[in-house]
Amino acid sequence: MEEGVIVKGIAGFYYVEDNDENIFECKARGIFRKEKLSPIVGDRVYVELLDDKHGIINEIQPRKNQLVRPLVANIDQAILVFALKKPDINYLLLDKLLILIEHYGINALICINKSDLADADEIEKIKHSYKGIGYDLIITNGKTGEGIELLKESMKGKISVFAGPSGVGKSTIFNKVQDKVVMETGDISGKVERGKHTTRHSELIKISQGTFLVDTPGFSSLDLSFMEIGDLQYSFREFAKYLGECKYSSCIHGKESGCKVKEMVEKGKITQERYNTYLGILKELQENRRKW
């Protein structure tokens, strides 16, 4: 039995790369359909070989996470690409992405691109806000190559996916960190040039042994309505050390008295901006529940 990772899936065929970098075209056992389980890109699987190029997927190992759009499993790292200028950074969008990533149990790396357009004070502000709560942050310039080697180093041995708003240079950086496919840059968003191939499928682009990049932008939906109100607090890393210290065990850090989290905001241990984001999303979740 051969072990490997699914790097591509098209029309019921799955392409599995083993630890020796061999790729096998595989079908899945019918038992998966009965179990309502389909193999997806990123799955670690066991393959029964039929010959030196073909096999049957016999077992799908447990997934540590699974995204819906793009449909991919076992992501190790989400690289959130933003610019401080052109377009101006949207902190609410950044925080929503971080909440989603924390929910899925994926490590987040913040990449601030277009470094030439940002002044030192702006860069220091974002470093203070996010590195201070445990997020790694890399400053890049996709056009000049600044920070690209450091970004590539951070991707080693991981399956990574890019995410972020339009116009921040995701495509430029995508093209800098790998040379297997070319993504269009400029006003046209996220189209991968593949010669005669026009059908789009999620695929893992291999950068080096054990290092892959998902070839489509991640997290196309930022709808957080699926979250339980009481779970939101666990997606804010800076809250962690204070949870359980509030006066009321049911505290959700909104209007309650004796809230340790609010106390830490007042003392400057938690930034007012991040706490305001928390309150805004908390309100959204509460309003959604009332509509139900």
Residue, then its C-alpha position, 0 to 999 in steps of 0.5 A: m500500500e502506497e501513502g501519498v497526498i491528492v494533488k489534483g482531482i478531475a472528473g472522478f480521477y485523483y492524482v496522488e503524489d507519494n513520498d518519492e514524488n511519483i504521481f499515480e492516477c487513481k479511482a476511489r473505492g465505491i465504499f466512499r460513496k456509501e459513506k458519503l465521503s469523497p476524496i478531495v485535494g489535500d487528502r492524505v490517502y493510502v493507495e493500492l497500486l495496479d501498476d506503476k502509474h495507476g491505483i485505487i484509493n483504499e483509505i482516506q486519513p482523518r482530515k485536520n481541516q477542510l475548506v469549502r471554497p476552494l475545496v481542499a483539505n489539510i491546509d497548514q497555513a493561510i497567507l493573508v495578503f494585504a496592502l496598506k495603500k492602494p487599496d487602503i488596508n481593511y482591518l475588519l476584513l483582515d480580522k474576519l479572515l483571521i477569525l475564520i482561519e482560527h475556527y478552522g485551526i489553520n495557522a495564519l501568516i500576514c503578508i503586507n505587500k506594496s511596501d514602497l507605498a507604506d510609511a514606517d509608522e503604518i508598518e509599525k502600527i500593524k506589527h504592534s497590533y498583530k505580531g503582539i498577539g502572536y501572528d507572524l508578519i512579513i513585509t513584501n514588495g512583489k514587484t521588486g522581490e523584497g521579502i519573497e525569499l522569507l515568504k518562501e522559507s515560511m512555506k517550506g514543508k506546508i500546504s499553503v493558501f493565499a487569501g486577501p482582497s483584490g488589488v493587493g498583489k496576490s497574483t504577483i506574489f503567487n507568480k514569484v513563489q512558484d514557476k509552475v503556473v502563471m496567474e494574471t496580474g492587474d485588474i483581472s483577478g485570479k485567472v491561471e493560465r494553463g494553455k489549453h486547459t480551461t476547466r478550473h479545479s483546485e490543485l496543489i502546486k508543488i514548490s519543493q518536497g512536501t511544500f505545496l501551494v493551492d492554486t486558487p484564492g482561498f476563503s471566498s466566503l466570509d460569512l461567519s453566521f455559522m459560528e455560535i455566539g459563545d465560540l467567537q471569543y476563542s477566535f481572538r488570540e489575545f482573549a485566551k489568557y483572560l477567559g475564565e476570569c470574568k465575574y460570570s462564567s457565561c460572559i461573552h464580553g459585551k455588556e456584562s459587568g465584571c468582564k476581564v476582557k473589557e478590563m484588559v481593553e481599558k488597560g491597553k492589553i487588548t487593542q480597542e480596534r480589535y475589541n471593536t471588531y469583536l463587538g461588531i461581529l458579536k452583534e451580527l451573530q446576535e441579530n442573526r439568531r434573533k431572525w431565526 
